[in-house]
């Protein structure tokens, strides 16, 4: 099919209808939002239907929408005062984002699916649809704590076996929960409580007019 986004948008609406929560066009790409209950059927058809043929999952990542739209987090509150209530764009805290590529049609599509339980975020694995999702889902599980049901080997990928928490969650402390050191008596690396004082690091840069030699 033609790669024109208007045609793609029309084809998506025709194919999925009420299963589409939202379909947004921004920065030359479409973002499709579907419910967790519909994701398996929608993603499978996106792969198999000749109108779409998204043969490749090029990336999958987790997202934590805590304090979305807010400059400063305040006690782990999800939204700023100006955005105090969930909306269609962010109805829950955690989501998985799937970046799809159709080599046949030379087009890309972004699909977002929210986990509908903030306390225990769970989504269906898509490993049987795209095997490349295997390590991507393990990474999202490790860093965000999103559980992908049906995954053949869901375990941490980037952190250590004894790691506590999920480091990409926005309420995870910058200093972490534990630190490790080499114990000369036990002759091995051991964990211990963090010894440095908690601190907030806000990446704010104020550049003077002469910064970098430019005036």
Secondary structure as the mmCIF struct_conf table of DSSP 4:
data_model
#
loop_
_struct_conf.conf_type_id
_struct_conf.id
_struct_conf.beg_label_comp_id
_struct_conf.beg_label_asym_id
_struct_conf.beg_label_seq_id
_struct_conf.end_label_comp_id
_struct_conf.end_label_asym_id
_struct_conf.end_label_seq_id
HELX_RH_AL_P HELX_RH_AL_P1 UNK A 5 UNK A 16
HELX_RH_3T_P HELX_RH_3T_P1 UNK A 17 UNK A 19
STRN STRN1 UNK A 20 UNK A 26
TURN_TY1_P TURN_TY1_P1 UNK A 27 UNK A 28
STRN STRN2 UNK A 29 UNK A 34
HELX_RH_3T_P HELX_RH_3T_P2 UNK A 36 UNK A 38
HELX_RH_AL_P HELX_RH_AL_P2 UNK A 39 UNK A 48
TURN_TY1_P TURN_TY1_P2 UNK A 50 UNK A 52
STRN STRN3 UNK A 56 UNK A 64
TURN_TY1_P TURN_TY1_P3 UNK A 66 UNK A 67
STRN STRN4 UNK A 68 UNK A 68
TURN_TY1_P TURN_TY1_P4 UNK A 69 UNK A 69
BEND BEND1 UNK A 71 UNK A 72
TURN_TY1_P TURN_TY1_P5 UNK A 75 UNK A 76
BEND BEND2 UNK A 78 UNK A 78
STRN STRN5 UNK A 79 UNK A 79
HELX_RH_3T_P HELX_RH_3T_P3 UNK A 81 UNK A 83
BEND BEND3 UNK A 85 UNK A 85
TURN_TY1_P TURN_TY1_P6 UNK A 88 UNK A 89
BEND BEND4 UNK A 91 UNK A 93
STRN STRN6 UNK A 94 UNK A 102
TURN_TY1_P TURN_TY1_P7 UNK A 103 UNK A 106
STRN STRN7 UNK A 107 UNK A 114
BEND BEND5 UNK A 116 UNK A 116
BEND BEND6 UNK A 118 UNK A 120
STRN STRN8 UNK A 122 UNK A 124
TURN_TY1_P TURN_TY1_P8 UNK A 127 UNK A 129
TURN_TY1_P TURN_TY1_P9 UNK A 131 UNK A 132
HELX_RH_AL_P HELX_RH_AL_P3 UNK A 133 UNK A 144
STRN STRN9 UNK A 147 UNK A 149
TURN_TY1_P TURN_TY1_P10 UNK A 150 UNK A 150
TURN_TY1_P TURN_TY1_P11 UNK A 152 UNK A 153
BEND BEND7 UNK A 157 UNK A 159
TURN_TY1_P TURN_TY1_P12 UNK A 161 UNK A 162
BEND BEND8 UNK A 165 UNK A 165
TURN_TY1_P TURN_TY1_P13 UNK A 167 UNK A 168
BEND BEND9 UNK A 169 UNK A 169
TURN_TY1_P TURN_TY1_P14 UNK A 170 UNK A 171
BEND BEND10 UNK A 172 UNK A 172
TURN_TY1_P TURN_TY1_P15 UNK A 174 UNK A 175
BEND BEND11 UNK A 177 UNK A 177
STRN STRN10 UNK A 178 UNK A 183
TURN_TY1_P TURN_TY1_P16 UNK A 184 UNK A 187
STRN STRN11 UNK A 188 UNK A 193
BEND BEND12 UNK A 196 UNK A 196
HELX_LH_PP_P HELX_LH_PP_P1 UNK A 197 UNK A 198
TURN_TY1_P TURN_TY1_P17 UNK A 209 UNK A 210
HELX_RH_3T_P HELX_RH_3T_P4 UNK A 211 UNK A 213
#
